[in-house]
Amino acid sequence: MKKINNISDNKCGTSECSEPGIYCKDVQIRYNALYNSSFYCIYIHDLNGRFIDANKAALNLLGYSIEELKKTTLTFFLPDEQLKSAFSFIEFLNNNKSPFEFRLKKKNGEFIWIESEALILYKDGLPYAIQWIARDITHKKNIIDQLHMLSLIDELTGLYNRRGFINLAEQQLRLAKRLKKEILVLFADVDNLKFVNDNFGHKEGDSVLTSTANILRKTFRESDILARIGGDEFVVLTIDTNYSTIEGITKRLHKNFEEYNKFQRHSYNLTVSTGISTFKANSVCTVYELLDSADKLMYHQKNKRNHRLTVFNWESRTDKGLLSEAIT
């Protein structure tokens, strides 16, 4: 951890100084010029977090005057999740590598991200304050968040892509185990998409995919996880469901597709083949296993060319393979 002696008490001690041990005004002038004109935010607080000083850049960023700032502590600007690390500044700095990234609250209530380097200031050999040199990285963080979201979202439909689904589904699986809730995974494959692409063009095929996504949105709750994980493959994860809920979902899904086809002037009907896996809190399986079982049952339905729903229940599985129950 970097440390620096108190500038205001600094003894020049250089060979150029004609009076060693006397306060060097030239050093102080240069320091003050750098401190006040820097584009970087510089603020100093004592070991309890109470502000001692800040430069113009820091004041402009936070929206406070120096008088207002000196009446507050650093913890006043931190969100709740970061308060714990601020209780012991020295310990935190010694146990973590800089630069540090923090969220700070401005006077207008807006939160910003800053990246900071910390210097422990010493006086008479003892630490008495901490100086932070920081820059606003809010724009950078927003771009990173947007890029992260783009990596999780299917551009055509606006649903999650495979990566986004797996990330969220794994979280929901852990939550379901903890809360002892049941999870349902529905795998849906758009029927005859190749026929539509070959005969009406890929623009029409894209329209089929976006329409399917909209029908799924209409069918399921906002809290459910909807994704397009392949060319014509969609998957939905919903928590806290049971067989009676499954029947209601499938009837609503088929009804929504029927209503869509009723008002379209296509020479084809938009339909999907579906398979469903259920997971209870005492079950042992992964998201990939849930997907795989629902996928197998979906293809079973597609090959039979019927709309009989087959559900795989992980609680009643056997070593002989998939044990399925049909709901008509």
C-alpha positions as CSV (number, residue, x, y, z in Angstrom):
1,M,0.0,0.0,0.0
2,K,1.3,3.4,-1.0
3,K,1.9,6.0,1.7
4,I,2.9,9.6,1.7
5,N,4.0,12.0,4.4
6,N,1.8,15.0,5.1
7,I,2.5,17.5,2.3
8,S,1.8,20.5,4.5
9,D,4.4,19.3,7.0
10,N,6.9,18.1,4.4
11,K,10.6,19.0,5.0
12,C,12.2,19.6,1.7
13,G,15.6,18.1,2.7
14,T,17.1,18.4,-0.8
15,S,20.6,19.7,-1.6
16,E,19.0,22.6,-3.4
17,C,17.3,23.8,-0.3
18,S,19.4,26.5,1.4
19,E,17.6,25.9,4.7
20,P,17.0,22.2,5.3
21,G,14.2,21.4,7.7
22,I,12.2,24.5,6.8
23,Y,8.9,24.2,5.0
24,C,9.5,24.3,1.3
25,K,7.1,26.8,-0.2
26,D,8.0,25.8,-3.8
27,V,6.9,22.2,-3.2
28,Q,3.6,23.4,-1.7
29,I,2.9,25.8,-4.6
30,R,3.5,23.1,-7.1
31,Y,1.3,20.6,-5.1
32,N,-1.5,23.1,-4.8
33,A,-1.5,23.9,-8.5
34,L,-1.6,20.2,-9.4
35,Y,-4.3,19.5,-6.7
36,N,-6.7,22.3,-7.9
37,S,-6.2,22.0,-11.6
38,S,-6.3,18.2,-11.9
39,F,-9.0,16.7,-14.0
40,Y,-8.9,13.8,-11.5
41,C,-11.0,14.0,-8.4
42,I,-8.9,14.2,-5.3
43,Y,-10.5,14.0,-1.8
44,I,-9.0,13.4,1.6
45,H,-10.8,12.1,4.7
46,D,-9.6,11.1,8.2
47,L,-9.5,7.5,9.4
48,N,-13.2,7.8,10.5
49,G,-14.2,8.8,7.0
50,R,-14.9,12.4,7.7
51,F,-13.8,14.7,4.8
52,I,-10.9,17.0,5.3
53,D,-10.5,18.4,1.8
54,A,-11.4,17.9,-1.8
55,N,-10.3,19.5,-5.1
56,K,-12.6,21.3,-7.6
57,A,-13.0,18.2,-9.8
58,A,-14.3,16.2,-6.8
59,L,-16.7,18.9,-5.7
60,N,-18.1,19.4,-9.2
61,L,-18.6,15.6,-9.6
62,L,-20.4,15.2,-6.3
63,G,-22.3,18.5,-6.5
64,Y,-21.3,19.7,-3.0
65,S,-19.4,22.8,-1.8
66,I,-16.4,22.2,0.4
67,E,-18.3,23.4,3.4
68,E,-21.0,20.9,2.8
69,L,-18.6,18.1,2.2
70,K,-16.7,18.6,5.4
71,K,-19.9,18.0,7.4
72,T,-20.2,14.5,5.9
73,T,-18.3,11.2,5.9
74,L,-17.5,8.9,3.0
75,T,-20.1,6.4,4.2
76,F,-22.8,8.9,3.5
77,F,-22.0,8.6,-0.2
78,L,-21.8,4.8,-0.4
79,P,-24.7,2.4,-1.2
80,D,-25.7,-0.1,1.5
81,E,-23.8,-3.0,-0.1
82,Q,-20.5,-1.1,0.2
83,L,-20.8,0.2,3.7
84,K,-19.3,-2.9,5.4
85,S,-16.0,-2.4,3.6
86,A,-15.8,1.2,4.6
87,F,-16.0,0.6,8.4
88,S,-12.2,0.0,8.6
89,F,-10.5,2.0,5.8
90,I,-6.9,0.9,6.7
91,E,-7.8,-2.7,6.9
92,F,-9.8,-2.5,3.6
93,L,-6.9,-0.9,1.8
94,N,-4.3,-3.3,3.1
95,N,-6.5,-6.3,2.1
96,N,-7.5,-5.2,-1.4
97,K,-5.5,-4.2,-4.5
98,S,-6.0,-0.9,-6.1
99,P,-7.5,0.6,-8.2
100,F,-10.8,0.3,-6.4
101,E,-14.2,0.7,-8.0
102,F,-17.0,2.3,-6.0
103,R,-20.5,3.5,-6.5
104,L,-21.0,7.0,-5.0
105,K,-24.2,9.0,-4.5
106,K,-24.2,12.6,-5.8
107,K,-26.1,15.4,-4.1
108,N,-28.9,15.0,-6.6
109,G,-29.4,11.3,-5.7
110,E,-27.8,9.9,-8.8
111,F,-25.3,7.1,-8.4
112,I,-22.0,7.1,-10.3
113,W,-19.1,4.7,-10.6
114,I,-15.6,5.9,-9.8
115,E,-12.2,4.2,-10.0
116,S,-9.8,5.2,-7.3
117,E,-6.3,4.9,-6.1
118,A,-5.7,5.3,-2.4
119,L,-2.8,6.8,-0.5
120,I,-2.4,6.6,3.3
121,L,-1.2,9.9,4.7
122,Y,1.3,9.7,7.6
123,K,2.2,12.3,10.2
124,D,5.0,11.7,12.7
125,G,5.1,8.1,11.5
126,L,1.4,7.4,12.1
127,P,-1.5,7.2,9.6
128,Y,-3.9,10.0,10.0
129,A,-5.8,10.4,6.7
130,I,-6.5,8.7,3.4
131,Q,-6.2,10.5,0.0
132,W,-8.2,9.2,-2.9
133,I,-7.4,10.0,-6.6
134,A,-10.4,9.1,-8.6
135,R,-12.0,9.3,-12.0
136,D,-15.6,8.9,-13.1
137,I,-16.1,5.6,-15.0
138,T,-19.9,5.6,-15.1
139,H,-20.0,5.8,-18.9
140,K,-17.5,3.0,-19.1
141,K,-19.5,0.8,-16.7
142,N,-22.7,1.5,-18.6
143,I,-21.1,0.4,-21.9
144,I,-19.8,-2.7,-20.2
145,D,-23.3,-3.5,-18.9
146,Q,-24.8,-2.9,-22.3
147,L,-22.3,-5.2,-23.9
148,H,-23.0,-7.8,-21.3
149,M,-26.7,-7.6,-21.9
150,L,-26.1,-7.8,-25.7
151,S,-24.2,-11.0,-25.0
152,L,-27.2,-12.4,-23.2
153,I,-30.0,-11.2,-25.5
154,D,-31.1,-12.7,-28.8
155,E,-31.0,-9.7,-31.2
156,L,-34.0,-10.9,-33.4
157,T,-36.6,-11.6,-30.8
158,G,-35.4,-9.6,-27.8
159,L,-35.6,-12.8,-25.6
160,Y,-32.6,-14.2,-23.8
161,N,-30.2,-16.3,-25.8
162,R,-28.7,-19.6,-24.7
163,R,-26.0,-18.0,-22.5
164,G,-28.5,-15.7,-20.9
165,F,-31.0,-18.5,-20.2
166,I,-28.4,-20.8,-18.7
167,N,-27.1,-18.0,-16.4
168,L,-30.5,-17.1,-15.1
169,A,-31.8,-20.7,-15.0
170,E,-29.0,-21.9,-12.8
171,Q,-29.8,-19.1,-10.4
172,Q,-33.5,-20.1,-10.4
173,L,-32.6,-23.7,-9.8
174,R,-30.7,-22.8,-6.7
175,L,-33.6,-20.6,-5.5
176,A,-36.1,-23.3,-6.1
177,K,-34.1,-25.8,-4.0
178,R,-33.8,-23.2,-1.2
179,L,-37.5,-22.2,-1.2
180,K,-38.6,-25.8,-2.0
181,K,-40.4,-24.7,-5.1
182,E,-41.1,-26.6,-8.3
183,I,-39.7,-25.6,-11.6
184,L,-41.0,-26.2,-15.1
185,V,-38.9,-26.1,-18.3
186,L,-40.8,-26.0,-21.6
187,F,-38.9,-26.6,-24.8
188,A,-40.7,-25.4,-28.0
189,D,-39.6,-26.0,-31.6
190,V,-41.3,-24.0,-34.4
191,D,-42.8,-26.4,-36.9
192,N,-41.9,-26.2,-40.6
193,L,-39.6,-23.2,-40.3
194,K,-37.5,-24.5,-43.2
195,F,-40.6,-24.7,-45.4
196,V,-41.4,-21.1,-44.6
197,N,-37.8,-20.0,-45.3
198,D,-37.6,-22.0,-48.6
199,N,-41.0,-20.9,-50.0
200,F,-41.5,-17.4,-48.6
201,G,-38.0,-16.2,-47.8
202,H,-35.9,-15.6,-44.7
203,K,-37.6,-12.3,-43.9
204,E,-40.9,-14.3,-43.5
205,G,-39.0,-16.8,-41.4
206,D,-37.7,-14.1,-39.1
207,S,-41.3,-12.9,-38.8
208,V,-42.4,-16.4,-37.7
209,L,-39.7,-16.4,-35.0
210,T,-40.6,-12.9,-33.7
211,S,-44.3,-13.9,-33.7
212,T,-43.5,-17.0,-31.7
213,A,-41.6,-14.9,-29.2
214,N,-44.5,-12.6,-28.8
215,I,-47.0,-15.4,-28.3
216,L,-44.7,-16.9,-25.6
217,R,-44.6,-13.4,-23.9
218,K,-48.4,-13.3,-24.0
219,T,-48.6,-16.8,-22.6
220,F,-46.2,-16.6,-19.7
221,R,-45.6,-14.3,-16.8
222,E,-43.1,-11.4,-16.8
223,S,-41.2,-13.2,-14.0
224,D,-40.7,-16.3,-16.2
225,I,-37.5,-16.7,-18.2
226,L,-38.0,-16.9,-22.0
227,A,-35.2,-17.6,-24.4
228,R,-34.5,-18.4,-28.0
229,I,-31.6,-20.9,-27.7
230,G,-31.3,-22.0,-31.4
231,G,-32.5,-21.3,-34.9
232,D,-36.1,-22.4,-34.3
233,E,-35.8,-23.5,-30.6
234,F,-37.4,-21.7,-27.7
235,V,-37.3,-22.5,-24.0
236,V,-39.2,-21.2,-21.0
237,L,-38.5,-21.7,-17.3
238,T,-41.1,-20.9,-14.8
239,I,-40.9,-21.4,-11.0
240,D,-43.6,-22.6,-8.5
241,T,-45.7,-24.7,-10.9
242,N,-47.5,-28.0,-10.7
243,Y,-49.5,-30.3,-13.1
244,S,-52.7,-28.2,-12.9
245,T,-50.6,-25.2,-13.8
246,I,-49.0,-27.1,-16.7
247,E,-52.4,-27.9,-18.1
248,G,-53.5,-24.3,-17.9
249,I,-50.2,-23.1,-19.5
250,T,-50.4,-25.5,-22.4
251,K,-54.1,-24.7,-23.1
252,R,-53.3,-21.0,-23.0
253,L,-50.3,-21.5,-25.3
254,H,-52.4,-23.5,-27.9
255,K,-55.2,-21.0,-27.7
256,N,-52.8,-18.1,-28.3
257,F,-51.4,-19.8,-31.4
258,E,-54.9,-20.5,-32.6
259,E,-55.9,-16.9,-32.2
260,Y,-52.7,-15.7,-34.0
261,N,-53.4,-18.0,-37.0
262,K,-57.0,-17.0,-37.2
263,F,-56.1,-13.4,-38.0
264,Q,-53.2,-14.1,-40.3
265,R,-53.5,-14.4,-44.1
266,H,-50.8,-17.0,-44.5
267,S,-51.0,-20.2,-46.5
268,Y,-49.5,-21.9,-43.4
269,N,-50.3,-22.1,-39.7
270,L,-47.8,-21.2,-37.1
271,T,-47.4,-24.1,-34.6
272,V,-44.8,-25.4,-32.2
273,S,-44.0,-28.8,-30.8
274,T,-43.4,-28.8,-27.1
275,G,-41.9,-30.9,-24.3
276,I,-41.8,-30.2,-20.6
277,S,-39.6,-31.2,-17.7
278,T,-40.5,-30.5,-14.1
279,F,-38.1,-30.2,-11.2
280,K,-38.9,-30.4,-7.5
281,A,-36.7,-29.3,-4.6
282,N,-35.7,-32.8,-3.7
283,S,-34.7,-33.7,-7.3
284,V,-31.1,-33.9,-8.3
285,C,-30.4,-32.6,-11.8
286,T,-28.8,-29.7,-13.7
287,V,-30.2,-27.1,-16.0
288,Y,-28.7,-29.0,-18.9
289,E,-30.4,-32.2,-17.9
290,L,-33.8,-30.4,-17.6
291,L,-33.2,-29.0,-21.1
292,D,-32.2,-32.3,-22.5
293,S,-35.2,-34.2,-21.2
294,A,-37.6,-31.5,-22.4
295,D,-35.9,-31.5,-25.8
296,K,-36.3,-35.3,-26.1
297,L,-40.0,-35.1,-25.3
298,M,-40.5,-32.3,-27.7
299,Y,-39.0,-34.3,-30.6
300,H,-41.1,-37.3,-29.5
301,Q,-44.2,-35.1,-29.9
302,K,-43.0,-33.7,-33.2
303,N,-42.3,-37.1,-34.7
304,K,-45.8,-38.3,-33.7
305,R,-47.2,-35.1,-35.3
306,N,-49.7,-34.6,-32.4
307,H,-50.4,-32.1,-29.7
308,R,-50.4,-34.5,-26.8
309,L,-48.3,-33.0,-24.1
310,T,-45.7,-35.3,-22.5
311,V,-44.1,-34.2,-19.2
312,F,-40.9,-35.6,-17.7
313,N,-40.9,-35.5,-13.9
314,W,-37.4,-35.6,-12.5
315,E,-38.8,-36.7,-9.1
316,S,-40.2,-40.0,-10.6
317,R,-37.3,-40.8,-13.0
318,T,-35.9,-44.3,-13.2
319,D,-32.6,-45.8,-14.2
320,K,-34.3,-47.2,-17.3
321,G,-34.6,-43.8,-18.8
322,L,-37.3,-41.2,-19.2
323,L,-40.4,-41.9,-17.2
324,S,-43.0,-39.6,-18.7
325,E,-46.6,-38.8,-18.0
326,A,-49.1,-37.7,-20.7
327,I,-51.6,-34.9,-20.3
328,T,-54.2,-34.7,-23.0
